[in-house]
Amino acid sequence: MNVLVGIILVIHVAVSIGLVVFILLHSGKGTGVSSLFGQTLPTTSSGTGIIEKNLDRITIVCASVFVVSLLVLMVIYPKG
């Protein structure tokens, strides 16, 4: 197996595990792990806390890296 394929596979697996964790951290209807920390911090004008906004950004970055690594794997992974 090519070294580049191995590196991209490791990145892909790590990002997919991180994506699952960050999605599970999102709160729904005021419950969830992120609401435990968000209660003490002030909210912004849109009503969401600072932690929730940062969690959104991290989740979007993880999803973007996941898609890019998936597309790169589709191109460079050996057939057969």
C-alpha positions as protocol buffer text, in pm:
chain_id: "A"
residue {
  index: 1
  type: MET
  ca { x: 0 y: 0 z: 0 }
}
residue {
  index: 2
  type: ASN
  ca { x: 120 y: 345 z: -84 }
}
residue {
  index: 3
  type: VAL
  ca { x: 237 y: 562 z: 206 }
}
residue {
  index: 4
  type: LEU
  ca { x: 14 y: 850 z: 95 }
}
residue {
  index: 5
  type: VAL
  ca { x: -291 y: 623 z: 99 }
}
residue {
  index: 6
  type: GLY
  ca { x: -204 y: 511 z: 453 }
}
residue {
  index: 7
  type: ILE
  ca { x: -167 y: 868 z: 575 }
}
residue {
  index: 8
  type: ILE
  ca { x: -497 y: 975 z: 418 }
}
residue {
  index: 9
  type: LEU
  ca { x: -670 y: 668 z: 567 }
}
residue {
  index: 10
  type: VAL
  ca { x: -545 y: 752 z: 916 }
}
residue {
  index: 11
  type: ILE
  ca { x: -661 y: 1113 z: 876 }
}
residue {
  index: 12
  type: HIS
  ca { x: -998 y: 995 z: 744 }
}
residue {
  index: 13
  type: VAL
  ca { x: -1057 y: 757 z: 1035 }
}
residue {
  index: 14
  type: ALA
  ca { x: -949 y: 1016 z: 1294 }
}
residue {
  index: 15
  type: VAL
  ca { x: -1173 y: 1284 z: 1145 }
}
residue {
  index: 16
  type: SER
  ca { x: -1470 y: 1046 z: 1122 }
}
residue {
  index: 17
  type: ILE
  ca { x: -1437 y: 955 z: 1490 }
}
residue {
  index: 18
  type: GLY
  ca { x: -1403 y: 1323 z: 1579 }
}
residue {
  index: 19
  type: LEU
  ca { x: -1707 y: 1405 z: 1368 }
}
residue {
  index: 20
  type: VAL
  ca { x: -1919 y: 1153 z: 1555 }
}
residue {
  index: 21
  type: VAL
  ca { x: -1801 y: 1289 z: 1890 }
}
residue {
  index: 22
  type: PHE
  ca { x: -1863 y: 1653 z: 1798 }
}
residue {
  index: 23
  type: ILE
  ca { x: -2208 y: 1579 z: 1658 }
}
residue {
  index: 24
  type: LEU
  ca { x: -2299 y: 1398 z: 1979 }
}
residue {
  index: 25
  type: LEU
  ca { x: -2179 y: 1698 z: 2182 }
}
residue {
  index: 26
  type: HIS
  ca { x: -2437 y: 1926 z: 2019 }
}
residue {
  index: 27
  type: SER
  ca { x: -2730 y: 2009 z: 2237 }
}
residue {
  index: 28
  type: GLY
  ca { x: -3086 y: 1963 z: 2131 }
}
residue {
  index: 29
  type: LYS
  ca { x: -3362 y: 2156 z: 2309 }
}
residue {
  index: 30
  type: GLY
  ca { x: -3137 y: 2262 z: 2596 }
}
residue {
  index: 31
  type: THR
  ca { x: -2999 y: 1919 z: 2678 }
}
residue {
  index: 32
  type: GLY
  ca { x: -2665 y: 1771 z: 2592 }
}
residue {
  index: 33
  type: VAL
  ca { x: -2307 y: 1783 z: 2701 }
}
residue {
  index: 34
  type: SER
  ca { x: -2245 y: 2130 z: 2561 }
}
residue {
  index: 35
  type: SER
  ca { x: -2524 y: 2280 z: 2771 }
}
residue {
  index: 36
  type: LEU
  ca { x: -2342 y: 2176 z: 3087 }
}
residue {
  index: 37
  type: PHE
  ca { x: -2068 y: 2426 z: 3010 }
}
residue {
  index: 38
  type: GLY
  ca { x: -2281 y: 2680 z: 2825 }
}
residue {
  index: 39
  type: GLN
  ca { x: -2499 y: 2775 z: 3121 }
}
residue {
  index: 40
  type: THR
  ca { x: -2230 y: 2983 z: 3292 }
}
residue {
  index: 41
  type: LEU
  ca { x: -2113 y: 3172 z: 2984 }
}
residue {
  index: 42
  type: PRO
  ca { x: -2302 y: 3470 z: 2847 }
}
residue {
  index: 43
  type: THR
  ca { x: -2494 y: 3426 z: 2526 }
}
residue {
  index: 44
  type: THR
  ca { x: -2444 y: 3630 z: 2214 }
}
residue {
  index: 45
  type: SER
  ca { x: -2712 y: 3832 z: 2035 }
}
residue {
  index: 46
  type: SER
  ca { x: -2837 y: 3530 z: 1839 }
}
residue {
  index: 47
  type: GLY
  ca { x: -2912 y: 3336 z: 2157 }
}
residue {
  index: 48
  type: THR
  ca { x: -2649 y: 3067 z: 2118 }
}
residue {
  index: 49
  type: GLY
  ca { x: -2359 y: 3044 z: 2353 }
}
residue {
  index: 50
  type: ILE
  ca { x: -1995 y: 3081 z: 2270 }
}
residue {
  index: 51
  type: ILE
  ca { x: -1930 y: 2712 z: 2323 }
}
residue {
  index: 52
  type: GLU
  ca { x: -2211 y: 2615 z: 2086 }
}
residue {
  index: 53
  type: LYS
  ca { x: -2078 y: 2846 z: 1814 }
}
residue {
  index: 54
  type: ASN
  ca { x: -1728 y: 2704 z: 1849 }
}
residue {
  index: 55
  type: LEU
  ca { x: -1871 y: 2353 z: 1845 }
}
residue {
  index: 56
  type: ASP
  ca { x: -2051 y: 2438 z: 1521 }
}
residue {
  index: 57
  type: ARG
  ca { x: -1728 y: 2565 z: 1366 }
}
residue {
  index: 58
  type: ILE
  ca { x: -1531 y: 2258 z: 1471 }
}
residue {
  index: 59
  type: THR
  ca { x: -1802 y: 2029 z: 1335 }
}
residue {
  index: 60
  type: ILE
  ca { x: -1805 y: 2213 z: 1000 }
}
residue {
  index: 61
  type: VAL
  ca { x: -1425 y: 2190 z: 974 }
}
residue {
  index: 62
  type: CYS
  ca { x: -1434 y: 1817 z: 1056 }
}
residue {
  index: 63
  type: ALA
  ca { x: -1706 y: 1758 z: 797 }
}
residue {
  index: 64
  type: SER
  ca { x: -1508 y: 1948 z: 534 }
}
residue {
  index: 65
  type: VAL
  ca { x: -1189 y: 1754 z: 606 }
}
residue {
  index: 66
  type: PHE
  ca { x: -1394 y: 1431 z: 597 }
}
residue {
  index: 67
  type: VAL
  ca { x: -1533 y: 1509 z: 251 }
}
residue {
  index: 68
  type: VAL
  ca { x: -1196 y: 1618 z: 113 }
}
residue {
  index: 69
  type: SER
  ca { x: -1021 y: 1307 z: 247 }
}
residue {
  index: 70
  type: LEU
  ca { x: -1300 y: 1092 z: 104 }
}
residue {
  index: 71
  type: LEU
  ca { x: -1260 y: 1247 z: -240 }
}
residue {
  index: 72
  type: VAL
  ca { x: -881 y: 1212 z: -226 }
}
residue {
  index: 73
  type: LEU
  ca { x: -917 y: 845 z: -128 }
}
residue {
  index: 74
  type: MET
  ca { x: -1155 y: 786 z: -419 }
}
residue {
  index: 75
  type: VAL
  ca { x: -894 y: 919 z: -660 }
}
residue {
  index: 76
  type: ILE
  ca { x: -573 y: 765 z: -523 }
}
residue {
  index: 77
  type: TYR
  ca { x: -686 y: 436 z: -365 }
}
residue {
  index: 78
  type: PRO
  ca { x: -564 y: 136 z: -567 }
}
residue {
  index: 79
  type: LYS
  ca { x: -836 y: -42 z: -760 }
}
residue {
  index: 80
  type: GLY
  ca { x: -901 y: -412 z: -719 }
}
